[in-house]
Amino acid sequence: MPDFAQPLCEQDVDSDPLRQFSVWFEQAAQAGIRMPEAAAVATASASGAPSARMVLVKRFDERGFTFFSNYESRKGIELAENPRAALLFYWDPLGKQVRIEGPVERTSAHESAEYVRSRPRGSQLSALASPQSRPVAGRDVLEQRVTELEESHSGDELPVPAWWGGYVLVPDTFEFWQHREDRLHDRLRYTLRADGSWAIERLAP
């Protein structure tokens, strides 16, 4: 179990927020947390109306944090209108969370197709069958569509839907939050400077 009496101090964190995130992510994975890659992603419409939902972040590296979705879903429409987003990873057993904000761009068609092909066939069928975020008459409509697609592509590779692919959030802000039993939680924020380096400052809980 983590020691919630142990403070998170500026001198104890890496100067690079991606390396610091990697340390915490590995701790979450080693702690046996189910799907440590699960994160809430928040977007906003052109008018500023917010929405949030859970996604699986499939990769993080120097380019950014990559997740996949239907481009015609609510999040896809909002990202087309307002291409910025925020991610929130919350690992309760460790008493840690990480907030990440920045602009979002689409992955290449090749990268999106490569990921689609790596998914189980059932997941590929569901992505093809689902008009994500739009009303449907009932679950039976979706199930029937899956059946029809499976029959029409029996034994064949499934097509890659043009409306489905990846997004990369390119961070310009990270915040590392650590629980303290006295509620005087630790919050360290990294902000990207113009020269590409990161400024670190403490925020009040």
C-alpha positions, -999 to +999 in steps of 0.1 A: +000+000+000+012+035-007+024+058+021-001+086+020+020+105+045+049+108+021+048+142+003+054+147-034+082+173-036+095+192-065+130+178-061+116+143-063+100+145-097+116+142-131+121+175-150+104+158-180+067+152-174+065+124-199+092+105-180+074+113-147+041+100-162+059+068-173+070+062-137+035+066-123+019+046-151+043+017-144+035+019-107-002+016-116+004-014-139+025-032-113-001-025-086-025-046-107-049-018-114-074-029-141-067-010-173-043+017-160-045+031-196-082+041-190-087+079-189-115+104-190-112+126-221-130+160-220-139+180-251-160+210-258-182+222-286-176+254-306-200+271-281-180+259-251-204+231-239-183+204-223-186+167-224-164+138-210-162+101-214-137+072-208-113+061-234-083+037-236-050+055-243-033+030-265+001+047-266+021+076-251+054+088-263+072+120-273+045+128-299+017+127-274-011+105-260-030+084-286-066+071-284-090+060-311-127+068-318-154+073-344-147+106-361-185+112-364-191+106-326-199+135-303-162+137-293-151+136-329-175+164-339-164+185-309-127+179-317-133+190-353-149+222-340-125+228-311-093+207-314-082+208-278-089+183-251-080+172-215-072+137-203-075+125-167-059+093-154-071+084-119-054+055-100-073+053-067-053+025-050-022+046-054-038+079-045-026+094-077-041+112-107-026+130-137-043+157-158-030+164-193-042+192-216-033+202-251-042+204-288-054+173-306-046+161-341-056+130-360-033+101-367-025+093-403-048+070-422-021+044-423-016+044-385-054+043-379-058+013-403-029-005-386-046-001-352-080-012-366-064-044-380-049-052-346-083-053-329-103-085-324-127-092-352-157-086-329-144-051-320-139-044-357-175-055-365-189-033-337-170-003-350-184-009-385-220-014-372-223+014-347-233+049-357-217+061-325-235+088-305-265+088-327-300+074-317-309+038-327-343+021-324-329-006-301-301-030-294-315-055-319-308-031-347-271-030-338-270-068-334-287-073-367-262-050-384-233-070-369-248-102-382-252-088-417-217-075-418-203-109-406-223-127-432-213-103-460-176-105-451-175-141-440-139-154-442-127-120-455-107-092-439-131-065-427-129-030-443-114-001-423-142+024-418-132+059-431-150+075-402-129+057-375-093+064-365-069+079-340-063+111-322-031+124-306-033+148-277-001+169-277+005+180-241+013+216-232+002+211-195+006+182-171-006+181-135+005+154-110-018+151-080-011+129-050-034+122-021-026+131+015-046+119+044-048+154+059-064+166+026-034+189+020-029+171-013+002+177-035-003+192-069+026+198-093+019+214-126+042+213-156+037+240-182+055+240-216+077+270-222+083+286-256+118+271-258+104+236-253+114+232-217+090+227-188+082+250-159+072+232-127+051+250-100+031+238-070-006+245-069-027+247-037-050+218-031 
